[in-house]
């Protein structure tokens, strides 16, 4: 039986005081709605999961590549598809609300072993 979900009923996890997220996961993909405070940094990392990031408000400055060769500012209403295993880092420019989707689901986010975000 299918279940209808609403972000209003999904628990909010405080990853850090500057990062809050809600997660909905299926068998083969996962979506997360997140809010970040200005200046929050996501360190350079990569993962097997293909990622789609859509910014609702604010700006995310991304760096892509092992040596951060490509810089991209993703503004409200814009989306980027990040291929599997592409190294990437980011910083929030202003307060940011965004939605990320991954396939397959991020197991480290589901089991709480995503230490790179919690530092």
C-alpha positions as semicolon CSV with decimal commas, in nm:
position;residue;x (nm);y (nm);z (nm)
1;X;0,000;0,000;0,000
2;X;0,136;0,340;-0,096
3;X;0,170;0,607;0,171
4;X;0,126;0,978;0,109
5;X;0,394;1,187;0,281
6;X;0,420;1,555;0,374
7;X;0,736;1,745;0,473
8;X;0,526;1,882;0,763
9;X;0,521;1,534;0,920
10;X;0,882;1,427;0,849
11;X;1,108;1,465;1,157
12;X;1,374;1,737;1,140
13;X;1,725;1,620;1,231
14;X;1,975;1,874;1,365
15;X;2,302;1,755;1,212
16;X;2,476;2,066;1,352
17;X;2,330;2,393;1,478
18;X;2,385;2,525;1,122
19;X;2,239;2,226;0,933
20;X;1,893;2,073;0,964
21;X;1,750;1,806;0,737
22;X;1,450;1,587;0,669
23;X;1,491;1,258;0,484
24;X;1,256;1,039;0,284
25;X;1,411;0,715;0,156
26;X;1,285;0,447;-0,075
27;X;1,457;0,129;-0,183
28;X;1,646;0,280;-0,478
29;X;1,650;0,656;-0,414
30;X;1,639;0,913;-0,138
31;X;1,541;1,279;-0,105
32;X;1,640;1,526;0,167
33;X;1,510;1,876;0,236
34;X;1,772;2,084;0,414
35;X;1,823;2,424;0,571
36;X;2,171;2,571;0,624
37;X;2,297;2,884;0,795
38;X;2,519;3,128;0,606
39;X;2,880;3,007;0,585
40;X;2,813;2,636;0,645
41;X;3,086;2,437;0,467
42;X;3,058;2,092;0,313
43;X;3,414;1,956;0,287
44;X;3,549;1,796;-0,030
45;X;3,407;1,444;-0,058
46;X;3,269;1,200;-0,311
47;X;3,027;0,909;-0,306
48;X;2,896;0,637;-0,535
49;X;2,553;0,803;-0,536
50;X;2,438;1,020;-0,824
51;X;2,312;1,345;-0,669
52;X;2,068;1,611;-0,787
53;X;2,071;1,938;-0,593
54;X;1,795;2,198;-0,626
55;X;1,819;2,532;-0,444
56;X;1,493;2,675;-0,309
57;X;1,644;2,990;-0,153
58;X;1,994;3,133;-0,108
59;X;2,307;3,036;-0,300
60;X;2,537;2,734;-0,279
61;X;2,891;2,781;-0,410
62;X;3,021;2,445;-0,532
63;X;3,371;2,333;-0,620
64;X;3,399;2,023;-0,841
65;X;3,698;1,801;-0,909
66;X;3,988;1,657;-0,709
67;X;4,161;1,998;-0,715
68;X;3,838;2,202;-0,711
69;X;3,891;2,288;-1,080
70;X;3,533;2,401;-1,148
71;X;3,343;2,659;-0,942
72;X;2,966;2,698;-0,973
73;X;2,722;2,922;-0,787
74;X;2,381;2,756;-0,769
75;X;2,107;3,012;-0,698
76;X;1,740;2,987;-0,603
77;X;1,549;2,796;-0,871
78;X;1,861;2,630;-1,015
79;X;1,956;2,261;-1,020
80;X;2,274;2,062;-1,082
81;X;2,324;1,689;-1,147
82;X;2,642;1,563;-0,977
83;X;2,770;1,236;-1,128
84;X;2,872;0,938;-0,918
85;X;3,219;0,969;-0,756
86;X;3,281;1,331;-0,865
87;X;3,465;1,507;-0,577
88;X;3,274;1,816;-0,463
89;X;3,270;2,072;-0,182
90;X;3,036;2,361;-0,105
91;X;2,977;2,667;0,108
92;X;2,643;2,835;0,178
93;X;2,621;3,198;0,071
94;X;2,345;3,337;0,289
95;X;2,091;3,110;0,456
96;X;2,003;2,827;0,217
97;X;1,707;2,594;0,174
98;X;1,755;2,315;-0,078
99;X;1,652;1,966;-0,180
100;X;1,896;1,687;-0,267
101;X;1,808;1,354;-0,425
102;X;2,038;1,052;-0,449
103;X;2,034;0,714;-0,616
104;X;2,101;0,480;-0,452
105;X;2,014;0,613;-0,103
106;X;2,299;0,756;0,109
107;X;2,350;0,480;0,366
108;X;2,587;0,702;0,569
109;X;2,307;0,957;0,611
110;X;2,056;0,690;0,707
111;X;2,278;0,526;0,970
112;X;2,437;0,849;1,104
113;X;2,796;0,778;0,994
114;X;2,819;1,099;0,789
115;X;3,090;1,242;1,017
116;X;3,229;1,472;0,746
117;X;2,921;1,694;0,797
118;X;2,916;1,688;1,177
119;X;3,258;1,847;1,239
